[in-house]
Amino acid sequence: MTDDDARDAQSTDARPFRWRSPLRGPWLTSVLGLVLLVTLPIVILTGLLSYIAYGPQFGQAIPGDVGWFKLPTFDWPSRPSWLYQLNQGLHVGLGLILIPIVLAKLWSVIPRLFMWPPARSVAQALERVSLLMLVGGILFEIVTGVLNIQYDYIFGFSFYTAHYWGAWVFIAGFVIHAMLKVPRMIAALKTMSSREVMRTNTRDTTVEPTDIDGLVSSDPAPATISRRGALAVVGGGALLIAVLTAGQTLGGVTRQFALLLPRGRERGPGPNDFQVNRTAVAAGIDPATTGPQWRVTLRGGPSPVVLDRAALLAMPQHTARLPIACVEGWSTTETWTGVRLRDLAGMAGVPTPRSARVASLERSGAFNRAALQANQIGNPDALLALQVNGADLSLDHGFPARVIVPALPGVHNTKWVATIDFEAAT
C-alpha cells in the first residue's frame, strides 16, 4: 500500500459513521468491476449502432445536430434480417440484466464516495471527476432507459436526446476510470484466491487481507452472508431480470415471462395478433382515408404513378418472414406478403434508386415518414406489405399498406403509406 493509499484509508475511516460490512474490499469490488468492464462496452457499442441504424445521414436520428459528437455513418446493413433485433435485444436486455451488478458495485465502493477531503492531488481530482461522470452517467442512463421502456416520461424532456448525451458523459467517465483503475483491479484480484472464496462459508468470512482502495472497515461487523453468497445473490438477480426480459426478443413461449418490457403488449386480432406499438386511433388515422379511395403515389420518375390497393394486389407478390424490432427492445417476427420495393421503384421510373422517402397518412409525430437507403430498397425481401400471416393487414398494423424492410428499426417500417419518393442514383 502506498502512502497515498494509506491516507485514503485513514480519511475514509475518519467519517462520522462507518461502513462495517466485512465483505467490502478491493477483491469483491474488482470482481464486480471486471464483469462490468467486459459487458458495458457491449451496451455502449450497441447503443451507438442503434443511433447509426436510424439514419442520421437522412436527418431522422434523434438528436440531429450533434456537432463534434457526430458518429461515422454508413449504410446500415439489410442482412441478416434479424440484425437490428439482435442489436436492440442486446442493448436493452443486457442493460437491464446489469442493473443488479451496477448496484452491487456501487454498494461495494460507497465508502470511497464519501471520502474526505475529496482530492488531495491532480490525479485524485481526475479520478473523482471520472467517478462522478461514471456513476452519474450510468444511473441517468438506467433510470431514463427503464422509464422509456415503461412508457413513463415523467422527466419532461426528450428521452432520445437526453439518452444520447448522457451516454457520452458515461462513456467519457468509463474510459477515464478504466484507464486509472484497471491496473489496481488486476492487483486486487491477485490478493485472494477465487477458489478459496467460493469455499468459504458465512461463519469463516472475514475482512480482506489487503486494502489498496480504503474499502476495508477497521471495525467490521460479523458477516451475515459470505462473499460466495453475495455473488450468488447478485448473479441470481441478474438471471431473474434476464428471464423477465429476454422473451421480448427471443419470442415463443418465453414471451409470456417478459414482464419488464411492456411496450407493444396491445395486440391485433386473428392473424394480426401481435404487438401494436402505435394504434390507428393514437396516430389520428381516419378510417375513411384508408377505404376504397386510398391510393399510394410513387414519385421520382418522369411523372407520378398512382396505384390503388387492387392494382398493388395484381402485381407479383412476394412473401418473407421478417422481424419488426423496436428501439425499446421488444420484437416480433411475422410472415409478410406484398410488392417488392425495388419493383415499385422500377414502376416509378427509377430502376436504380439511391434512396427513398416514405410518407404516411399520419400527419403528426416525429416518425410519420422515413428515409430508406439503396441497399434497403434493393433487398428482395423489402416490401410494401399488404398482408400479414395470410390475411389483410389490420388498420392498427398499417392497412392498406405498410413498409417492411429487413433489419430496419421498427419505427421506420412506416404504416398507412401515402407516398414513396424515389431518388435516382447519380
C-alpha positions in Angstrom: 0.0 0.0 0.0 1.4 3.4 -1.0 1.4 6.4 1.4 -1.5 8.0 -0.7 -3.5 4.8 -0.3 -2.9 4.7 3.4 -4.0 8.3 3.7 -7.1 7.5 1.6 -8.0 4.7 4.0 -7.5 6.9 7.0 -9.6 9.7 5.6 -12.3 7.2 4.7 -12.4 5.8 8.2 -12.4 9.3 9.8 -16.0 9.9 8.7 -18.7 10.4 11.4 -20.1 7.0 10.6 -18.5 3.8 9.3 -19.4 1.2 6.7 -18.9 -2.0 8.7 -19.6 -4.8 6.3 -16.7 -7.3 6.3 -17.4 -8.2 2.6 -16.2 -4.8 1.3 -12.7 -4.7 -0.1 -10.7 -4.4 -3.3 -11.2 -8.1 -4.3 -15.0 -8.0 -4.3 -15.1 -4.6 -5.9 -12.7 -5.8 -8.6 -14.7 -9.0 -9.4 -17.8 -6.8 -10.0 -15.8 -4.3 -11.9 -14.4 -7.0 -14.2 -17.9 -8.1 -15.1 -18.8 -4.5 -15.9 -15.6 -3.9 -17.8 -16.4 -6.8 -20.1 -20.2 -6.2 -20.6 -20.7 -2.4 -20.5 -18.7 -1.9 -23.8 -21.3 -4.2 -25.5 -24.1 -1.9 -24.2 -22.2 1.1 -25.4 -21.5 -0.2 -28.8 -25.0 -1.5 -29.5 -26.4 1.9 -28.3 -24.2 3.8 -30.8 -25.0 1.3 -33.6 -28.7 1.8 -32.9 -28.2 5.6 -33.5 -26.5 4.9 -36.8 -29.3 2.4 -37.8 -31.7 5.3 -37.5 -30.0 7.0 -40.5 -28.5 10.3 -39.1 -27.3 11.0 -42.7 -31.0 11.4 -43.6 -31.7 13.7 -40.6 -34.0 11.1 -39.0 -32.0 10.2 -35.9 -32.6 12.0 -32.6 -30.8 14.2 -31.8 -30.0 15.5 -35.2 -27.2 18.1 -35.0 -24.6 16.6 -32.5 -21.6 18.7 -33.6 -18.3 17.2 -32.7 -20.0 14.1 -31.4 -21.2 13.1 -34.9 -20.6 9.4 -35.4 -19.1 7.9 -38.6 -22.2 6.9 -40.6 -22.5 4.0 -43.1 -25.3 2.3 -44.9 -27.0 0.2 -42.2 -27.0 -3.5 -43.5 -30.3 -5.1 -44.5 -28.8 -8.6 -44.0 -29.3 -10.6 -41.8 -32.9 -9.6 -41.3 -32.5 -10.0 -37.5 -29.6 -7.6 -37.2 -31.4 -4.8 -35.5 -33.4 -7.3 -33.5 -30.2 -8.7 -32.1 -28.6 -5.2 -31.6 -31.5 -3.8 -29.6 -32.1 -7.1 -27.8 -28.5 -6.9 -26.5 -28.6 -3.2 -25.8 -31.8 -3.2 -23.8 -31.7 -6.7 -22.4 -28.1 -6.6 -21.3 -28.6 -3.1 -19.9 -31.4 -4.3 -17.7 -29.5 -7.5 -16.7 -26.6 -5.5 -15.5 -28.6 -3.3 -13.1 -28.1 -5.7 -10.0 -24.4 -5.8 -10.8 -24.1 -2.0 -11.1 -25.9 -1.5 -7.8 -23.7 -4.1 -6.1 -20.6 -2.4 -7.5 -21.8 1.0 -6.1 -22.5 -0.6 -2.8 -19.0 -2.1 -2.7 -17.3 1.3 -3.2 -19.7 3.5 -1.3 -17.1 4.4 1.4 -15.0 6.0 -1.4 -17.9 8.1 -2.5 -17.8 9.8 0.9 -14.1 10.2 1.2 -13.0 13.5 2.7 -11.3 15.6 1.5 -12.4 14.6 -1.9 -9.0 15.0 -3.5 -5.5 16.0 -2.5 -3.8 15.9 -5.9 -4.5 16.4 -9.6 -4.6 12.7 -10.2 -7.1 12.2 -7.4 -9.2 15.1 -8.7 -9.3 13.5 -12.2 -10.3 10.2 -10.6 -13.1 11.9 -8.6 -14.4 13.7 -11.8 -14.3 10.5 -13.8 -16.2 8.7 -10.9 -18.9 11.4 -10.9 -19.3 11.1 -14.7 -19.3 7.3 -14.5 -21.8 7.0 -11.6 -24.0 9.9 -12.6 -24.0 8.8 -16.2 -24.8 5.2 -15.7 -27.6 6.0 -13.2 -29.1 8.5 -15.5 -29.0 6.1 -18.4 -30.5 3.3 -16.4 -33.3 5.4 -14.9 -34.4 7.1 -18.1 -34.0 3.9 -20.1 -36.3 2.0 -17.8 -38.8 4.8 -17.7 -38.8 4.8 -21.5 -39.4 1.1 -21.6 -42.4 1.6 -19.3 -43.7 4.5 -21.5 -43.4 6.8 -18.5 -42.0 10.2 -19.4 -42.1 11.9 -16.1 -38.8 13.5 -16.7 -40.4 16.0 -19.1 -37.6 16.1 -21.8 -36.7 14.3 -25.0 -35.6 10.8 -24.0 -33.7 10.2 -27.2 -31.7 13.5 -26.9 -31.0 13.1 -23.2 -30.1 9.4 -23.6 -27.6 10.2 -26.3 -25.8 13.0 -24.5 -26.0 11.1 -21.2 -24.3 8.2 -22.9 -21.3 10.3 -23.9 -20.9 11.6 -20.4 -21.0 8.0 -19.2 -18.6 6.8 -21.9 -16.0 9.5 -21.0 -16.2 8.6 -17.3 -16.0 4.9 -18.1 -12.9 5.2 -20.3 -11.0 7.5 -17.9 -12.0 5.4 -14.8 -11.0 2.2 -16.6 -7.6 3.6 -17.5 -7.0 4.7 -13.9 -8.4 1.6 -12.2 -7.6 -1.5 -14.4 -4.0 -1.9 -13.0 -5.3 -1.7 -9.4 -8.1 -4.1 -10.3 -5.6 -6.6 -11.6 -3.6 -6.3 -8.5 -6.6 -6.6 -6.2 -7.8 -9.8 -8.0 -4.5 -11.4 -7.1 -4.9 -10.7 -3.3 -7.4 -13.5 -2.8 -7.9 -16.9 -4.4 -11.3 -17.2 -6.1 -11.4 -20.9 -5.4 -10.9 -20.3 -1.6 -13.5 -17.5 -1.6 -16.1 -19.9 -3.2 -15.3 -22.4 -0.5 -15.6 -20.0 2.5 -18.9 -20.0 4.3 -20.5 -17.2 6.3 -19.1 -18.2 9.6 -15.5 -18.1 8.3 -15.9 -14.9 6.3 -13.5 -12.2 7.4 -12.2 -8.9 6.0 -9.9 -8.9 3.1 -6.2 -9.2 3.9 -5.1 -6.1 2.0 -6.8 -2.7 1.4 -5.4 -0.8 -1.5 -8.5 1.2 -2.0 -9.6 2.2 1.5 -12.7 0.0 1.4 -12.0 -2.5 4.3 -13.6 -1.5 7.5 -11.4 -1.0 10.6 -14.3 -2.1 12.8 -16.1 -4.8 10.8 -19.4 -6.3 12.0 -19.9 -10.0 11.9 -20.7 -11.4 8.5 -24.3 -12.2 7.7 -23.5 -13.6 4.3 -20.4 -15.0 2.6 -18.8 -13.4 -0.4 -19.9 -16.5 -2.3 -23.5 -15.9 -1.2 -23.3 -12.2 -2.1 -22.1 -13.0 -5.6 -24.8 -15.6 -5.9 -27.5 -13.1 -4.9 -26.2 -10.5 -7.4 -25.9 -13.2 -10.1 -29.4 -14.5 -9.3 -30.9 -11.0 -9.6 -29.3 -10.6 -13.0 -30.6 -14.1 -14.1 -34.1 -13.2 -12.9 -34.1 -10.0 -14.9 -32.9 -12.0 -17.9 -35.8 -14.3 -17.6 -38.2 -11.4 -17.3 -36.9 -9.6 -20.3 -35.4 -12.0 -22.9 -38.7 -13.2 -24.1 -39.5 -9.9 -25.9 -36.5 -10.6 -28.2 -36.5 -14.4 -28.2 -40.3 -14.8 -28.6 -42.1 -18.1 -28.4 -43.1 -19.5 -25.0 -40.6 -17.1 -23.3 -42.6 -14.0 -24.3 -45.2 -14.6 -21.6 -42.5 -14.1 -19.0 -41.3 -10.7 -20.4 -42.8 -8.6 -17.6 -40.2 -5.8 -17.7 -40.8 -4.8 -21.3 -44.5 -3.9 -21.5 -44.4 -1.9 -24.7 -46.2 -3.5 -27.5 -48.5 -5.5 -25.3 -51.6 -4.3 -27.2 -52.3 -6.8 -29.9 -54.3 -7.1 -33.0 -57.0 -9.7 -34.0 -56.6 -13.1 -35.7 -53.5 -13.4 -37.9 -52.7 -9.8 -36.9 -52.4 -11.0 -33.3 -49.0 -9.4 -32.5 -47.8 -6.3 -30.8 -49.1 -2.9 -31.8 -46.8 -0.1 -30.8 -49.0 2.8 -32.1 -52.6 2.3 -32.9 -54.5 4.0 -35.7 -56.5 6.0 -33.2 -53.3 7.2 -31.5 -51.9 8.2 -34.9 -55.1 10.1 -35.8 -55.8 7.8 -38.8 -59.3 8.4 -40.2 -60.7 5.0 -41.4 -62.4 6.9 -44.2 -59.0 7.7 -45.8 -57.9 4.0 -45.8 -61.0 2.8 -47.7 -61.6 2.2 -51.4 -60.5 5.7 -52.3 -57.0 5.1 -50.8 -54.1 5.5 -53.3 -50.3 5.3 -53.0 -48.3 7.7 -55.1 -44.9 6.8 -56.5 -42.7 9.7 -57.5 -39.2 10.2 -58.8 -39.6 9.3 -62.5 -40.9 11.4 -65.4 -44.4 11.5 -63.9 -46.1 10.3 -60.7 -47.6 6.8 -60.6 -50.8 6.4 -58.6 -51.9 2.9 -57.5 -54.8 1.7 -55.6 -54.8 -1.5 -53.5 -56.3 -3.6 -56.2 -53.5 -2.6 -58.6 -50.9 -3.5 -56.0 -52.6 -6.9 -55.4 -52.5 -7.6 -59.1 -48.7 -7.1 -59.2 -46.3 -10.0 -58.4 -46.5 -10.8 -54.7 -43.5 -11.8 -52.5 -43.7 -13.4 -49.1 -41.0 -13.2 -46.4 -40.8 -13.9 -42.8 -39.3 -10.8 -41.1 -38.9 -9.3 -37.7 -40.0 -5.9 -36.5 -37.7 -4.7 -33.7 -38.5 -1.7 -31.6 -35.8 0.6 -30.1 -37.3 -0.3 -26.6 -36.1 -3.9 -27.1 -39.3 -5.8 -28.0 -39.6 -7.5 -31.3 -41.9 -9.9 -33.2 -41.4 -12.0 -36.3 -44.2 -12.4 -38.7 -44.9 -13.6 -42.3 -45.4 -10.6 -44.7 -46.8 -10.5 -48.2 -46.6 -7.6 -50.6 -44.9 -5.9 -53.5 -41.1 -5.6 -53.6 -40.0 -2.0 -53.1 -37.5 -2.5 -56.0 -40.4 -3.4 -58.3 -42.2 -0.2 -57.3 -39.0 1.8 -57.9 -38.9 0.4 -61.4 -42.5 1.2 -62.0 -41.9 4.7 -60.8 -39.2 5.1 -63.4 -36.2 4.9 -61.0 -34.7 1.4 -61.6 -31.6 2.1 -59.5 -32.7 4.4 -56.6 -30.1 5.9 -54.3 -32.8 6.5 -51.6 -36.5 6.7 -51.0 -38.6 8.8 -48.7 -41.8 7.1 -47.4 -44.6 9.3 -46.0 -47.6 8.1 -44.0 -51.2 9.2 -43.9 -50.4 10.1 -40.3 -49.9 13.9 -40.3 -48.2 14.4 -36.9 -45.5 12.8 -34.9 -41.7 12.6 -35.3 -41.8 9.3 -37.3 -44.6 9.7 -39.8 -42.1 9.4 -42.6 -38.8 7.5 -43.1 -35.9 7.5 -45.5 -34.5 4.3 -46.9 -31.0 3.6 -48.3 -30.3 1.9 -51.7 -29.4 -1.4 -50.1 -32.7 -1.4 -48.2 -34.8 -0.7 -51.3 -32.9 -3.3 -53.3 -33.2 -6.1 -50.7 -35.5 -8.7 -52.3 -37.4 -9.1 -49.0 -38.1 -5.3 -48.7 -41.8 -4.9 -49.2 -44.8 -2.6 -49.4 -46.7 -5.2 -47.4 -50.4 -5.7 -48.0 -51.0 -8.8 -45.9 -49.5 -10.5 -42.8 -49.7 -14.2 -41.9 -52.0 -14.8 -44.8 -54.6 -12.1 -44.0 -55.0 -8.4 -44.9 -53.3 -6.0 -42.6 -55.4 -4.7 -39.8 -55.9 -1.0 -39.5 -53.6 -0.9 -36.4 -50.9 -2.7 -38.3 -50.9 -0.3 -41.3 -53.8 -1.2 -43.6 -54.0 -0.6 -46.5 -50.2 -0.9 -46.9 -47.1 -0.6 -44.8 -43.3 -0.8 -45.4 -41.4 -3.8 -44.0 -37.7 -3.8 -44.6 -35.2 -6.4 -43.2 -33.0 -5.1 -40.2 -34.7 -1.7 -40.2 -35.6 -0.1 -36.9 -39.3 -0.8 -36.3 -40.5 2.8 -36.3 -39.2 3.3 -39.8 -41.3 0.4 -41.2 -43.9 3.1 -42.0 -47.6 2.3 -41.6 -50.5 3.7 -43.7 -48.2 4.6 -46.6 -49.4 7.5 -48.7 -46.3 8.4 -50.9 -42.9 7.0 -51.8 -40.4 9.3 -53.4 -37.5 7.6 -55.1 -34.3 9.4 -55.7 -32.3 8.2 -58.7 -28.6 7.4 -58.2 -26.3 9.9 -59.9 
